Amino acid sequence: MKASRCVHIIDDEAEVRDALTLLLSTAQIESRSYGSAEEYLTLNPLKEPACILLDNQLPGMSGIELLRQIVAATKDSTVIMITAYGDVPTAVSAMRAGAFHFVQKPFDAEALLATVEEALSRTDETRDDPHEIKDFNARQALLTQREREVLALLLEGLPTKFIAQQLRISSRTAEHHRAAVIQKMQARNISHLMRMAFTARNLNGSERAPK
């Protein structure tokens, strides 16, 4: 079942909610806005899958806390986490918690719309596809040792500059390895890479778990 073309916007800044509502309307996407996690939960009992644009910096319950509740209650929901520019640790935490994607302020309108369209069109059958995860594991085996090191650091949330420092290589070389990892792993972007990696870890862990 495809998700309906309605996006729930949760952000405590009215200007941001208005800007996102206007942007989504240009693509004929309906939206509903909320100023806090509590307001969203009051009006939405988490019984149906939803597509959500969720700011992490909220008054009261944080975006990450709400994300965890949404994922636990409705696994077919797609949550796009909004983070402050450069807030990589939050983005990684969001992906580990089950976010579909993350975007940073200030937004790139075209990229954000493309992400929302992808989230809206995502089906139950494509979510956590075991074949996709097996392919991910197979592609990971083709990475060089250095590329595996870069991948591990990317999944820890380190930006390229710190990856370069950690591995004692130049930033340009680190960027080259980062691009090679994304290409070899056939990821559309860094959040897609993270989503596949964390899903693969969960799946591999469950396969190894004793019955």
MDAnalysis code that builds the backbone (N, CA, C; Angstrom):
import MDAnalysis as mda
import numpy as np

u = mda.Universe.empty(633, n_residues=211, atom_resindex=np.repeat(np.arange(211), 3), trajectory=True)
u.add_TopologyAttr("name", ["N", "CA", "C"] * 211)
u.add_TopologyAttr("resid", np.arange(1, 212))
u.add_TopologyAttr("resname", ["MET", "LYS", "ALA", "SER", "ARG", "CYS", "VAL", "HIS", "ILE", "ILE", "ASP", "ASP", "GLU", "ALA", "GLU", "VAL", "ARG", "ASP", "ALA", "LEU", "THR", "LEU", "LEU", "LEU", "SER", "THR", "ALA", "GLN", "ILE", "GLU", "SER", "ARG", "SER", "TYR", "GLY", "SER", "ALA", "GLU", "GLU", "TYR", "LEU", "THR", "LEU", "ASN", "PRO", "LEU", "LYS", "GLU", "PRO", "ALA", "CYS", "ILE", "LEU", "LEU", "ASP", "ASN", "GLN", "LEU", "PRO", "GLY", "MET", "SER", "GLY", "ILE", "GLU", "LEU", "LEU", "ARG", "GLN", "ILE", "VAL", "ALA", "ALA", "THR", "LYS", "ASP", "SER", "THR", "VAL", "ILE", "MET", "ILE", "THR", "ALA", "TYR", "GLY", "ASP", "VAL", "PRO", "THR", "ALA", "VAL", "SER", "ALA", "MET", "ARG", "ALA", "GLY", "ALA", "PHE", "HIS", "PHE", "VAL", "GLN", "LYS", "PRO", "PHE", "ASP", "ALA", "GLU", "ALA", "LEU", "LEU", "ALA", "THR", "VAL", "GLU", "GLU", "ALA", "LEU", "SER", "ARG", "THR", "ASP", "GLU", "THR", "ARG", "ASP", "ASP", "PRO", "HIS", "GLU", "ILE", "LYS", "ASP", "PHE", "ASN", "ALA", "ARG", "GLN", "ALA", "LEU", "LEU", "THR", "GLN", "ARG", "GLU", "ARG", "GLU", "VAL", "LEU", "ALA", "LEU", "LEU", "LEU", "GLU", "GLY", "LEU", "PRO", "THR", "LYS", "PHE", "ILE", "ALA", "GLN", "GLN", "LEU", "ARG", "ILE", "SER", "SER", "ARG", "THR", "ALA", "GLU", "HIS", "HIS", "ARG", "ALA", "ALA", "VAL", "ILE", "GLN", "LYS", "MET", "GLN", "ALA", "ARG", "ASN", "ILE", "SER", "HIS", "LEU", "MET", "ARG", "MET", "ALA", "PHE", "THR", "ALA", "ARG", "ASN", "LEU", "ASN", "GLY", "SER", "GLU", "ARG", "ALA", "PRO", "LYS"])
u.atoms.positions = np.array([
    [0.839, -1.192, 0.000],
    [0.000, 0.000, 0.000],
    [0.871, 1.238, 0.000],
    [0.661, 2.139, -0.923],
    [1.438, 3.351, -0.981],
    [0.923, 4.346, 0.048],
    [1.871, 5.127, 0.625],
    [1.468, 6.137, 1.585],
    [0.682, 7.226, 0.873],
    [-0.281, 7.827, 1.589],
    [-1.042, 8.919, 0.996],
    [-0.126, 10.129, 0.817],
    [-0.532, 11.019, -0.104],
    [0.307, 12.188, -0.364],
    [-0.005, 13.291, 0.648],
    [0.275, 12.985, 1.885],
    [0.121, 13.960, 2.967],
    [1.357, 13.870, 3.847],
    [1.940, 15.009, 4.149],
    [3.138, 15.058, 4.983],
    [2.826, 15.824, 6.264],
    [3.205, 15.249, 7.389],
    [3.028, 15.897, 8.680],
    [4.320, 16.659, 9.017],
    [4.193, 17.943, 9.258],
    [5.343, 18.797, 9.560],
    [5.349, 19.099, 11.051],
    [6.426, 18.717, 11.744],
    [6.519, 18.963, 13.188],
    [7.748, 19.831, 13.443],
    [7.518, 21.103, 13.741],
    [8.595, 22.068, 13.969],
    [8.034, 23.189, 14.842],
    [8.803, 23.630, 15.818],
    [8.293, 24.652, 16.725],
    [8.382, 26.064, 16.146],
    [9.024, 26.219, 14.995],
    [9.122, 27.535, 14.364],
    [8.035, 27.682, 13.299],
    [7.147, 28.641, 13.516],
    [6.032, 28.845, 12.589],
    [6.521, 29.183, 11.185],
    [7.621, 29.948, 11.095],
    [8.133, 30.337, 9.775],
    [8.594, 29.109, 8.990],
    [9.211, 28.163, 9.704],
    [9.681, 26.938, 9.044],
    [8.475, 26.116, 8.585],
    [7.484, 25.991, 9.436],
    [6.283, 25.228, 9.057],
    [5.612, 25.851, 7.839],
    [5.523, 27.175, 7.838],
    [4.887, 27.858, 6.704],
    [5.692, 27.665, 5.421],
    [7.021, 27.745, 5.532],
    [7.874, 27.592, 4.357],
    [7.770, 26.182, 3.793],
    [7.746, 25.187, 4.676],
    [7.639, 23.797, 4.223],
    [6.258, 23.520, 3.626],
    [5.226, 24.089, 4.228],
    [3.870, 23.928, 3.688],
    [3.787, 24.495, 2.279],
    [4.357, 25.680, 2.093],
    [4.348, 26.312, 0.778],
    [5.138, 25.484, -0.230],
    [6.313, 24.997, 0.190],
    [7.153, 24.199, -0.704],
    [6.419, 22.935, -1.136],
    [5.815, 22.232, -0.199],
    [5.115, 20.990, -0.523],
    [3.914, 21.248, -1.430],
    [3.272, 22.385, -1.244],
    [2.104, 22.702, -2.069],
    [2.477, 22.875, -3.533],
    [3.718, 23.279, -3.801],
    [4.151, 23.441, -5.193],
    [4.223, 22.099, -5.911],
    [4.304, 21.009, -5.145],
    [4.328, 19.660, -5.721],
    [3.003, 18.944, -5.494],
    [1.954, 19.718, -5.171],
    [0.618, 19.169, -4.921],
    [0.646, 18.121, -3.802],
    [1.414, 18.417, -2.770],
    [1.484, 17.535, -1.613],
    [0.778, 18.209, -0.443],
    [-0.215, 17.539, 0.097],
    [-0.951, 18.075, 1.247],
    [-0.058, 18.020, 2.478],
    [-0.278, 18.911, 3.434],
    [0.508, 18.878, 4.665],
    [-0.333, 19.304, 5.856],
    [0.093, 18.853, 7.028],
    [-0.509, 19.250, 8.293],
    [0.629, 19.615, 9.237],
    [0.448, 20.684, 10.004],
    [1.536, 21.216, 10.816],
    [1.264, 21.114, 12.309],
    [2.346, 20.932, 13.062],
    [2.280, 20.826, 14.519],
    [3.483, 21.548, 15.119],
    [3.264, 22.200, 16.268],
    [4.337, 22.959, 16.897],
    [5.148, 22.182, 17.903],
    [4.741, 20.941, 18.205],
    [5.465, 20.134, 19.189],
    [5.148, 18.664, 18.980],
    [5.978, 17.810, 19.593],
    [5.737, 16.368, 19.532],
    [4.435, 16.020, 20.245],
    [4.192, 16.698, 21.357],
    [2.987, 16.427, 22.126],
    [1.726, 16.752, 21.327],
    [1.751, 17.853, 20.584],
    [0.603, 18.216, 19.762],
    [0.359, 17.155, 18.690],
    [1.434, 16.669, 18.086],
    [1.285, 15.631, 17.070],
    [0.666, 14.371, 17.670],
    [1.157, 13.952, 18.839],
    [0.654, 12.729, 19.462],
    [-0.799, 12.876, 19.895],
    [-1.193, 14.075, 20.296],
    [-2.578, 14.315, 20.703],
    [-3.537, 14.120, 19.529],
    [-3.098, 14.550, 18.351],
    [-3.971, 14.510, 17.180],
    [-3.775, 13.263, 16.320],
    [-2.712, 12.513, 16.588],
    [-2.420, 11.312, 15.790],
    [-2.050, 10.160, 16.728],
    [-2.916, 9.171, 16.878],
    [-2.690, 8.083, 17.829],
    [-1.678, 7.018, 17.391],
    [-0.937, 7.269, 16.327],
    [0.120, 6.347, 15.858],
    [-0.425, 4.974, 15.468],
    [-1.585, 4.974, 14.846],
    [-2.149, 3.709, 14.391],
    [-1.961, 3.484, 12.896],
    [-1.732, 4.572, 12.155],
    [-1.585, 4.468, 10.715],
    [-0.208, 4.967, 10.288],
    [0.382, 4.355, 9.250],
    [1.669, 4.842, 8.740],
    [1.547, 6.284, 8.270],
    [2.604, 7.056, 8.438],
    [2.579, 8.461, 8.040],
    [3.940, 8.871, 7.501],
    [3.926, 9.904, 6.684],
    [5.164, 10.522, 6.203],
    [5.344, 11.807, 7.004],
    [6.498, 11.949, 7.654],
    [6.674, 13.025, 8.630],
    [7.989, 13.759, 8.409],
    [7.920, 15.087, 8.423],
    [9.098, 15.942, 8.484],
    [9.226, 16.376, 9.934],
    [10.276, 15.936, 10.606],
    [10.378, 16.087, 12.054],
    [11.645, 16.815, 12.464],
    [11.465, 17.971, 13.105],
    [12.605, 18.714, 13.627],
    [13.060, 18.069, 14.933],
    [14.365, 17.979, 15.137],
    [14.848, 17.366, 16.373],
    [14.761, 18.312, 17.561],
    [14.999, 19.608, 17.320],
    [15.012, 20.578, 18.407],
    [13.603, 21.081, 18.692],
    [12.888, 20.340, 19.527],
    [11.505, 20.681, 19.856],
    [11.383, 20.975, 21.351],
    [10.443, 21.829, 21.736],
    [10.187, 22.036, 23.162],
    [9.540, 20.783, 23.741],
    [9.882, 20.438, 24.956],
    [9.316, 19.219, 25.541],
    [9.988, 17.986, 24.967],
    [9.191, 17.050, 24.468],
    [9.742, 15.827, 23.886],
    [10.572, 16.155, 22.651],
    [11.766, 15.593, 22.574],
    [12.637, 15.860, 21.426],
    [12.187, 15.084, 20.197],
    [12.704, 15.489, 19.057],
    [12.378, 14.799, 17.823],
    [12.817, 13.348, 17.842],
    [14.007, 13.086, 18.393],
    [14.507, 11.711, 18.461],
    [13.581, 10.848, 19.312],
    [13.112, 11.387, 20.434],
    [12.194, 10.630, 21.294],
    [10.898, 10.307, 20.550],
    [10.363, 11.297, 19.843],
    [9.140, 11.061, 19.073],
    [9.398, 10.057, 17.963],
    [10.528, 10.173, 17.293],
    [10.892, 9.228, 16.234],
    [10.845, 7.798, 16.752],
    [11.418, 7.567, 17.912],
    [11.442, 6.212, 18.479],
    [10.031, 5.700, 18.751],
    [9.156, 6.582, 19.236],
    [7.773, 6.169, 19.477],
    [7.063, 5.828, 18.167],
    [7.292, 6.639, 17.147],
    [6.648, 6.416, 15.850],
    [7.104, 5.092, 15.241],
    [8.414, 4.862, 15.268],
    [8.969, 3.640, 14.675],
    [8.471, 2.399, 15.429],
    [8.399, 2.502, 16.747],
    [7.937, 1.363, 17.545],
    [6.464, 1.056, 17.296],
    [5.669, 2.103, 17.062],
    [4.229, 1.919, 16.899],
    [3.821, 1.619, 15.468],
    [4.465, 2.260, 14.508],
    [4.101, 2.099, 13.096],
    [5.361, 1.965, 12.266],
    [5.797, 0.757, 12.048],
    [7.065, 0.518, 11.375],
    [7.057, 0.950, 9.908],
    [5.886, 1.157, 9.331],
    [5.812, 1.556, 7.930],
    [5.813, 3.071, 7.738],
    [5.926, 3.824, 8.829],
    [6.018, 5.278, 8.698],
    [7.394, 5.659, 8.155],
    [7.439, 6.775, 7.430],
    [8.711, 7.292, 6.943],
    [8.936, 8.653, 7.578],
    [9.983, 8.754, 8.375],
    [10.282, 9.984, 9.100],
    [11.557, 10.608, 8.537],
    [11.432, 11.842, 8.076],
    [12.583, 12.607, 7.593],
    [12.964, 13.566, 8.698],
    [14.121, 13.357, 9.288],
    [14.550, 14.167, 10.414],
    [15.201, 15.463, 9.938],
    [14.815, 16.568, 10.557],
    [15.404, 17.872, 10.258],
    [16.431, 18.179, 11.336],
    [17.660, 18.448, 10.932],
    [18.720, 18.753, 11.890],
    [19.353, 20.094, 11.566],
    [20.029, 20.650, 12.557],
    [20.768, 21.882, 12.339],
    [21.973, 21.597, 11.458],
    [22.444, 22.598, 10.751],
    [23.584, 22.408, 9.845],
    [24.789, 21.883, 10.617],
    [25.376, 20.814, 10.104],
    [26.583, 20.269, 10.708],
    [26.344, 19.374, 11.911],
    [25.076, 19.132, 12.265],
    [24.778, 18.306, 13.428],
    [24.785, 16.830, 13.037],
    [25.965, 16.343, 12.696],
    [26.098, 14.980, 12.193],
    [25.737, 13.921, 13.242],
    [26.165, 14.062, 14.508],
    [25.800, 13.040, 15.504],
    [24.291, 12.842, 15.627],
    [23.521, 13.942, 15.566],
    [22.068, 13.820, 15.627],
    [21.540, 13.065, 14.421],
    [22.099, 13.359, 13.255],
    [21.675, 12.676, 12.034],
    [21.932, 11.179, 12.137],
    [23.092, 10.805, 12.656],
    [23.421, 9.386, 12.809],
    [22.484, 8.726, 13.816],
    [22.225, 9.414, 14.927],
    [21.296, 8.875, 15.929],
    [19.918, 8.664, 15.322],
    [19.500, 9.612, 14.475],
    [18.190, 9.500, 13.825],
    [18.137, 8.290, 12.907],
    [19.191, 8.072, 12.124],
    [19.210, 6.933, 11.221],
    [19.208, 5.622, 12.001],
    [19.962, 5.582, 13.095],
    [19.989, 4.373, 13.917],
    [18.630, 4.107, 14.543],
    [17.905, 5.176, 14.845],
    [16.593, 5.033, 15.476],
    [15.503, 4.676, 14.473],
    [15.833, 4.725, 13.175],
    [14.862, 4.303, 12.171],
    [14.378, 5.387, 11.234],
    [15.043, 6.554, 11.235],
    [14.649, 7.611, 10.309],
    [14.868, 7.165, 8.870],
    [14.008, 7.615, 7.983],
    [14.123, 7.292, 6.567],
    [15.233, 8.114, 5.916],
    [15.400, 9.337, 6.381],
    [16.362, 10.255, 5.782],
    [16.577, 11.391, 6.765],
    [17.592, 12.195, 6.540],
    [17.729, 13.412, 7.318],
    [18.106, 14.555, 6.387],
    [17.658, 15.745, 6.730],
    [17.987, 16.941, 5.964],
    [18.498, 17.999, 6.932],
    [19.350, 18.865, 6.431],
    [19.928, 19.894, 7.267],
    [19.395, 21.266, 6.890],
    [19.219, 22.098, 7.892],
    [18.882, 23.499, 7.655],
    [20.165, 24.242, 7.297],
    [20.121, 25.184, 6.366],
    [18.972, 25.561, 5.529],
    [18.707, 24.516, 4.449],
    [17.440, 24.380, 4.029],
    [17.056, 23.330, 3.106],
    [17.423, 23.674, 1.664],
    [17.738, 22.635, 0.918],
    [17.791, 22.734, -0.534],
    [16.410, 22.274, -1.009],
    [15.621, 23.199, -1.536],
    [14.218, 22.919, -1.861],
    [14.064, 21.725, -2.798],
    [14.850, 21.696, -3.860],
    [14.722, 20.611, -4.844],
    [15.071, 19.269, -4.238],
    [16.160, 19.226, -3.457],
    [16.579, 17.969, -2.836],
    [15.557, 17.505, -1.805],
    [14.988, 18.448, -1.050],
    [13.997, 18.080, -0.047],
    [12.743, 17.511, -0.690],
    [12.282, 18.138, -1.754],
    [11.098, 17.619, -2.452],
    [11.348, 16.221, -2.998],
    [12.545, 15.993, -3.532],
    [12.873, 14.671, -4.063],
    [12.847, 13.626, -2.946],
    [13.355, 13.996, -1.769],
    [13.350, 13.084, -0.634],
    [11.933, 12.784, -0.174],
    [11.089, 13.809, -0.117],
    [9.695, 13.618, 0.289],
    [8.963, 12.734, -0.713],
    [9.192, 12.967, -2.001],
    [8.547, 12.141, -3.032],
    [8.974, 10.682, -2.876],
    [10.243, 10.460, -2.593],
    [10.734, 9.088, -2.410],
    [10.068, 8.454, -1.191],
    [9.948, 9.225, -0.118],
    [9.323, 8.700, 1.100],
    [7.854, 8.367, 0.857],
    [7.156, 9.239, 0.136],
    [5.738, 9.007, -0.135],
    [5.507, 7.792, -1.026],
    [6.449, 7.533, -1.922],
    [6.259, 6.430, -2.870],
    [6.795, 5.101, -2.344],
    [7.431, 5.135, -1.193],
    [8.017, 3.910, -0.647],
    [6.911, 2.937, -0.241],
    [7.058, 1.684, -0.580],
    [6.025, 0.693, -0.265],
    [6.496, -0.253, 0.820],
    [5.540, -0.957, 1.409],
    [5.870, -1.933, 2.442],
    [6.837, -2.989, 1.903],
    [6.659, -3.363, 0.639],
    [7.468, -4.445, 0.069],
    [8.922, -4.063, -0.087],
    [9.221, -2.758, -0.286],
    [10.603, -2.360, -0.489],
    [11.306, -2.040, 0.803],
    [10.572, -1.923, 1.906],
    [11.198, -1.578, 3.169],
    [11.983, -2.769, 3.705],
    [13.254, -2.532, 4.049],
    [14.114, -3.554, 4.629],
    [14.107, -4.834, 3.790],
    [14.212, -4.695, 2.483],
    [14.204, -5.828, 1.570],
    [15.413, -6.713, 1.857],
    [15.204, -8.001, 2.218],
    [16.332, -8.883, 2.519],
    [17.309, -9.008, 1.355],
    [16.810, -8.973, 0.121],
    [17.698, -9.083, -1.036],
    [18.604, -7.860, -1.133],
    [18.031, -6.680, -0.835],
    [18.830, -5.462, -0.860],
    [19.933, -5.515, 0.191],
    [19.607, -6.073, 1.366],
    [20.593, -6.164, 2.440],
    [21.689, -7.156, 2.085],
    [21.309, -8.287, 1.470],
    [22.328, -9.257, 1.057],
    [23.243, -8.633, 0.012],
    [22.658, -7.867, -0.913],
    [23.469, -7.178, -1.914],
    [24.409, -6.181, -1.240],
    [23.914, -5.519, -0.205],
    [24.746, -4.568, 0.530],
    [25.946, -5.284, 1.140],
    [25.706, -6.420, 1.774],
    [26.795, -7.181, 2.381],
    [27.806, -7.632, 1.329],
    [27.303, -8.036, 0.166],
    [28.192, -8.485, -0.909],
    [29.035, -7.324, -1.432],
    [28.417, -6.158, -1.601],
    [29.156, -4.996, -2.084],
    [30.186, -4.537, -1.061],
    [29.841, -4.650, 0.213],
    [30.770, -4.240, 1.258],
    [32.047, -5.074, 1.205],
    [31.895, -6.330, 0.817],
    [33.058, -7.213, 0.728],
    [34.035, -6.782, -0.370],
    [33.565, -5.954, -1.304],
    [34.402, -5.494, -2.412],
    [35.178, -4.217, -2.089],
    [34.903, -3.627, -0.928],
    [35.611, -2.405, -0.544],
    [37.058, -2.717, -0.179],
    [37.933, -1.767, -0.449],
    [39.312, -1.911, -0.002],
    [39.357, -1.728, 1.515],
    [40.483, -2.078, 2.115],
    [40.621, -1.928, 3.563],
    [40.432, -0.478, 3.986],
    [41.012, 0.451, 3.226],
    [40.881, 1.863, 3.553],
    [39.432, 2.327, 3.415],
    [38.757, 1.840, 2.386],
    [37.350, 2.214, 2.193],
    [36.473, 1.667, 3.313],
    [36.811, 0.497, 3.830],
    [36.064, -0.051, 4.962],
    [36.273, 0.814, 6.198],
    [37.479, 1.303, 6.371],
    [37.760, 2.184, 7.508],
    [36.963, 3.481, 7.386],
    [36.901, 4.018, 6.173],
    [36.150, 5.239, 5.942],
    [34.661, 4.990, 6.188],
    [34.143, 3.856, 5.712],
    [32.738, 3.519, 5.923],
    [32.426, 3.439, 7.410],
    [33.286, 2.794, 8.176],
    [33.060, 2.659, 9.621],
    [32.993, 4.025, 10.298],
    [33.860, 4.932, 9.885],
    [33.881, 6.267, 10.476],
    [32.684, 7.097, 10.028],
    [32.255, 6.904, 8.795],
    [31.048, 7.586, 8.315],
    [29.841, 7.168, 9.153],
    [29.781, 5.887, 9.478],
    [28.639, 5.372, 10.240],
    [28.706, 5.786, 11.705],
    [29.867, 6.276, 12.139],
    [29.986, 6.839, 13.483],
    [29.570, 8.308, 13.500],
    [29.352, 8.860, 12.303],
    [28.912, 10.237, 12.212],
    [30.022, 11.252, 12.039],
    [31.227, 10.796, 11.722],
    [32.338, 11.734, 11.573],
    [32.291, 12.426, 10.212],
    [32.453, 13.753, 10.183],
    [32.555, 14.452, 8.897],
    [33.888, 14.155, 8.242],
    [33.989, 14.468, 6.969],
    [35.188, 14.112, 6.193],
    [36.462, 14.659, 6.814],
    [36.408, 15.891, 7.324],
    [37.609, 16.509, 7.904],
    [38.157, 15.678, 9.055],
    [37.264, 15.163, 9.901],
    [37.710, 14.374, 11.047],
    [38.101, 12.958, 10.645],
    [37.479, 12.447, 9.580],
    [37.902, 11.150, 9.051],
    [39.347, 11.250, 8.566],
    [39.642, 12.350, 7.882],
    [41.004, 12.580, 7.393],
    [41.999, 12.616, 8.551],
    [41.631, 13.312, 9.623],
    [42.516, 13.403, 10.789],
    [42.693, 12.048, 11.455],
    [41.593, 11.324, 11.570],
    [41.637, 10.017, 12.222],
    [42.540, 9.046, 11.456],
    [42.456, 9.085, 10.133],
    [43.230, 8.149, 9.303],
    [44.573, 8.725, 8.861],
    [44.821, 9.980, 9.249],
    [46.080, 10.658, 8.908],
    [46.285, 10.728, 7.401],
    [45.217, 11.164, 6.726],
    [45.281, 11.380, 5.291],
    [44.752, 12.782, 5.007],
    [44.938, 13.255, 3.783],
    [44.455, 14.592, 3.449],
    [42.928, 14.598, 3.319],
    [42.337, 15.770, 3.476],
    [40.887, 15.894, 3.332],
    [40.452, 15.510, 1.922],
    [41.285, 15.850, 0.949],
    [40.955, 15.513, -0.431],
    [40.935, 14.001, -0.641],
    [41.894, 13.315, -0.037],
    [41.936, 11.856, -0.144],
    [40.728, 11.239, 0.569],
    [40.382, 11.806, 1.720],
    [39.219, 11.315, 2.461],
    [37.944, 11.504, 1.639],
    [37.824, 12.643, 0.972],
    [36.660, 12.894, 0.105],
    [36.605, 11.878, -1.026],
    [37.760, 11.566, -1.585],
    [37.828, 10.578, -2.675],
    [37.351, 9.211, -2.186],
    [37.826, 8.787, -1.002],
    [37.400, 7.493, -0.453],
    [35.911, 7.505, -0.128],
    [35.430, 8.623, 0.408],
    [34.006, 8.745, 0.745],
    [33.146, 8.580, -0.508],
    [33.537, 9.246, -1.578],
    [32.799, 9.140, -2.839],
    [32.852, 7.714, -3.384],
    [34.022, 7.071, -3.254],
    [34.177, 5.703, -3.743],
    [33.286, 4.739, -2.962],
    [33.192, 4.945, -1.651],
    [32.352, 4.090, -0.814],
    [30.887, 4.213, -1.230],
    [30.414, 5.443, -1.390],
    [29.020, 5.668, -1.777],
    [28.727, 5.051, -3.140],
    [29.676, 5.196, -4.067],
    [29.490, 4.642, -5.410],
    [29.487, 3.115, -5.378],
    [30.463, 2.516, -4.714],
    [30.558, 1.057, -4.678],
    [29.382, 0.415, -3.931],
    [28.900, 1.112, -2.916],
    [27.784, 0.566, -2.158],
    [26.451, 0.853, -2.829],
    [26.506, 1.580, -3.959],
    [25.315, 1.915, -4.746],
    [24.277, 2.656, -3.899],
    [24.782, 3.577, -3.081],
    [23.902, 4.408, -2.256],
    [23.595, 5.697, -3.003],
    [22.376, 6.188, -2.857],
    [21.991, 7.437, -3.515],
    [22.607, 8.639, -2.811],
    [22.821, 8.526, -1.517],
    [23.391, 9.598, -0.724],
    [23.852, 9.012, 0.606],
    [24.368, 9.870, 1.472],
    [24.930, 9.369, 2.726],
    [23.851, 8.789, 3.639],
    [22.653, 9.383, 3.654],
    [21.601, 8.852, 4.525],
    [21.103, 7.494, 4.025],
    [21.062, 7.311, 2.692],
    [20.687, 6.011, 2.137],
    [21.733, 4.967, 2.520],
    [23.010, 5.350, 2.482],
    [24.086, 4.446, 2.882],
    [23.920, 4.036, 4.342],
    [23.642, 5.027, 5.199],
    [23.457, 4.737, 6.620],
    [22.262, 3.826, 6.848],
    [21.158, 4.100, 6.156],
    [19.950, 3.303, 6.335],
    [20.208, 1.837, 5.968],
    [20.867, 1.619, 4.844],
    [21.173, 0.242, 4.432],
    [22.110, -0.432, 5.430],
    [23.122, 0.321, 5.893],
    [24.106, -0.265, 6.806],
    [23.486, -0.657, 8.135],
    [22.675, 0.234, 8.707],
    [22.064, -0.066, 9.997],
    [21.038, -1.185, 9.885],
    [20.308, -1.220, 8.760],
    [19.350, -2.307, 8.544],
    [20.081, -3.629, 8.398],
    [21.198, -3.597, 7.673],
    [21.995, -4.816, 7.497],
    [22.526, -5.321, 8.827],
    [22.977, -4.387, 9.658],
    [23.477, -4.786, 10.980],
    [22.382, -5.439, 11.803],
    [21.197, -4.846, 11.789],
    [20.075, -5.398, 12.556],
    [19.687, -6.782, 12.044],
    [19.634, -6.906, 10.713],
    [19.252, -8.181, 10.113],
    [20.309, -9.243, 10.395],
    [21.572, -8.895, 10.224],
    [22.645, -9.857, 10.472],
    [22.666, -10.260, 11.941],
    [22.391, -9.300, 12.810],
    [22.381, -9.590, 14.245],
    [21.263, -10.542, 14.603],
    [20.082, -10.348, 13.977],
    [18.949, -11.221, 14.273],
    [19.191, -12.617, 13.722],
    [19.918, -12.699, 12.598],
    [20.202, -14.005, 12.018],
    [21.164, -14.801, 12.908],
    [22.053, -14.046, 13.597],
    [23.023, -14.727, 14.462],
    [22.471, -15.007, 15.856],
    [21.395, -14.347, 16.184],
    [20.860, -14.487, 17.539],
    [20.380, -15.920, 17.780],
    [20.617, -16.432, 18.981],
    [20.146, -17.792, 19.297],
    [18.636, -17.837, 19.338],
    [18.069, -18.945, 18.914],
    [16.614, -19.117, 18.923],
    [16.132, -19.570, 20.288],
])
